[in-house]
C-alpha cells in the first residue's frame, strides 16, 4: 500500500466560557494545538516508525481551507468604544462571496446572533460593557469550519458626571 505525502497545518481550538468552540490559526490562551493534514496525490515513502492504522487527524479547515482570500471583521475595529446611544455597525470583509453550501454564524460574547449569512448589520443599543464579536463559516457538506478574527469593543453610557466625549 503506497503512502502519500502529507502537508501539515496547525489549528488552535478552544472553548469559551459559554461553551462555544472556536478554531483559529492564531494561538489563544488555553487553546489546544491541533495538527491537521491533507494528503497530496504524489506517493511518498512511509516515514520510519509510522504506525499503520493510527488515528487520522480531525478534519478542520485552516484559515484558507474554505477558499477565502479574506475573512475578517472590519467593523467594529478591535478596542473601539461606542456610546450607549450609538448603533454598532458590523461589517465582514469576505472575498470571494459566501458559497451556496456555506453559512455564516455570528457570536456576541459567545452567544449566537440571529443574523444568518449576513456580512453587515447594525447592533442596536447595547448595555454598557465589553463585548467580543466573531464569525464562523461552516461548510454544510464537509462540516469544515473557518473562524474570523475576534474583535473586542466597548460600550459606554454617558452621564452628567461623565459627559460624552467623542
C-alpha positions as CSV (number, residue, x, y, z in Angstrom):
1,X,0.0,0.0,0.0
2,X,1.5,3.4,-1.1
3,X,1.8,6.2,1.4
4,X,1.1,9.8,0.3
5,X,3.0,13.0,1.1
6,X,1.3,14.9,3.9
7,X,1.2,18.6,4.3
8,X,0.6,19.5,8.0
9,X,-1.1,22.6,9.3
10,X,-1.7,23.8,12.8
11,X,-5.1,24.9,14.1
12,X,-5.9,26.1,17.6
13,X,-9.1,25.0,19.3
14,X,-10.6,26.4,22.5
15,X,-14.0,26.6,24.2
16,X,-15.1,29.9,25.7
17,X,-16.9,30.5,29.0
18,X,-20.3,30.0,27.2
19,X,-19.3,26.6,25.8
20,X,-18.8,27.8,22.2
21,X,-16.0,26.1,20.3
22,X,-13.6,28.3,18.4
23,X,-10.9,27.5,15.8
24,X,-8.1,29.8,14.6
25,X,-4.7,29.8,13.0
26,X,-3.6,32.1,15.9
27,X,-2.8,30.8,19.4
28,X,-5.2,31.9,22.2
29,X,-4.7,31.4,25.9
30,X,-5.7,27.9,26.9
31,X,-6.1,26.8,23.3
32,X,-5.4,23.2,22.2
33,X,-2.9,22.9,19.3
34,X,-4.3,20.6,16.6
35,X,-2.2,19.3,13.7
36,X,-4.3,18.8,10.6
37,X,-3.1,17.1,7.4
38,X,-4.2,16.8,3.8
39,X,-2.7,14.2,1.5
40,X,-1.4,15.0,-1.9
41,X,-1.7,12.8,-5.0
42,X,2.0,12.1,-5.0
43,X,3.0,8.9,-3.4
44,X,5.8,9.1,-0.9
45,X,7.8,6.7,1.1
46,X,6.5,5.8,4.5
47,X,8.1,7.5,7.4
48,X,10.2,5.2,9.5
49,X,8.3,4.2,12.7
50,X,5.0,5.4,11.4
51,X,2.1,3.3,12.7
52,X,-0.2,1.9,10.2
53,X,-3.8,2.3,11.3
54,X,-3.0,5.3,13.5
55,X,-6.0,7.6,14.2
56,X,-6.3,10.3,11.5
57,X,-6.2,13.9,12.4
58,X,-9.6,15.6,12.7
59,X,-10.7,17.4,9.5
60,X,-10.6,21.1,10.4
61,X,-10.1,23.9,7.9
62,X,-7.2,26.2,8.4
63,X,-7.7,29.9,7.6
64,X,-7.5,29.4,3.9
65,X,-9.1,26.0,4.0
66,X,-12.5,27.0,2.7
67,X,-11.1,29.0,-0.2
68,X,-11.5,32.6,1.1
69,X,-8.7,35.1,0.4
70,X,-10.1,37.5,3.0
71,X,-12.3,36.7,6.0
72,X,-12.1,39.3,8.7
73,X,-14.3,41.6,10.8
74,X,-13.5,45.2,9.7
75,X,-16.2,46.9,11.8
76,X,-16.2,47.4,14.7
77,X,-12.4,47.7,15.0
78,X,-10.6,46.0,17.8
79,X,-10.7,48.1,21.1
80,X,-13.2,50.6,19.6
81,X,-15.5,52.4,22.0
82,X,-19.2,53.3,21.4
83,X,-21.5,55.4,23.4
84,X,-24.8,53.8,24.6
85,X,-27.0,55.7,22.1
86,X,-24.9,54.6,19.2
87,X,-25.7,51.7,16.9
88,X,-22.7,49.4,16.5
89,X,-22.1,48.8,12.8
90,X,-20.9,45.3,12.0
91,X,-19.2,44.5,8.7
92,X,-17.3,41.4,7.5
93,X,-14.8,41.5,4.7
94,X,-15.3,38.3,2.7
95,X,-13.6,37.6,-0.6
96,X,-14.9,35.8,-2.6
97,X,-18.6,35.9,-1.7
98,X,-20.2,33.3,0.5
99,X,-20.6,30.0,-1.4
100,X,-24.1,28.4,-1.7
101,X,-23.2,25.4,0.5
102,X,-21.7,27.5,3.3
103,X,-23.2,29.6,6.1
104,X,-22.1,32.4,8.4
105,X,-22.9,32.4,12.1
106,X,-22.1,35.3,14.4
107,X,-21.4,35.2,18.1
108,X,-21.5,38.1,20.5
109,X,-20.0,37.3,23.9
110,X,-20.2,33.6,22.9
111,X,-23.9,33.7,22.2
112,X,-25.2,33.1,18.6
113,X,-26.8,36.1,17.0
114,X,-29.8,35.9,14.7
115,X,-28.2,37.4,11.5
116,X,-27.7,34.2,9.4
117,X,-25.3,34.6,6.5
118,X,-25.2,38.5,6.9
119,X,-21.9,40.2,6.1
120,X,-23.2,43.5,7.5
121,X,-25.8,44.5,10.0
122,X,-26.4,47.0,12.9
123,X,-26.3,46.0,16.5
124,X,-28.8,48.3,18.2
125,X,-28.4,49.9,21.6
126,X,-26.2,47.7,23.8
127,X,-25.8,47.9,27.5
128,X,-22.6,49.3,29.0
129,X,-19.7,46.8,28.9
130,X,-17.1,44.9,27.0
131,X,-18.2,42.8,24.0
132,X,-16.4,40.2,21.8
133,X,-17.6,39.5,18.3
134,X,-16.6,36.7,16.0
135,X,-17.9,35.0,12.8
136,X,-17.6,31.4,11.7
137,X,-18.2,30.0,8.2
138,X,-19.4,26.4,8.1
139,X,-19.4,24.2,5.0
140,X,-22.7,22.2,5.2
141,X,-21.3,19.4,3.0
142,X,-17.9,18.8,4.7
143,X,-18.5,20.3,8.2
144,X,-15.3,22.2,7.8
145,X,-15.1,25.4,9.8
146,X,-13.3,28.7,9.4
147,X,-13.3,31.4,12.1
148,X,-12.7,35.1,11.7
149,X,-10.6,37.3,13.9
150,X,-12.3,38.0,17.3
151,X,-12.9,41.7,17.9
152,X,-13.3,43.3,21.4
153,X,-15.3,46.5,21.6
154,X,-16.7,48.6,24.4
155,X,-20.0,50.4,25.1
156,X,-20.1,53.4,27.4
157,X,-23.1,55.2,28.8
158,X,-22.8,59.0,29.0
159,X,-23.9,60.6,32.3
160,X,-23.9,64.0,33.9
161,X,-20.8,63.1,35.9
162,X,-19.0,61.7,32.9
163,X,-20.3,63.6,29.8
164,X,-20.0,62.1,26.4
165,X,-16.7,62.9,24.7
166,X,-16.3,61.9,21.0
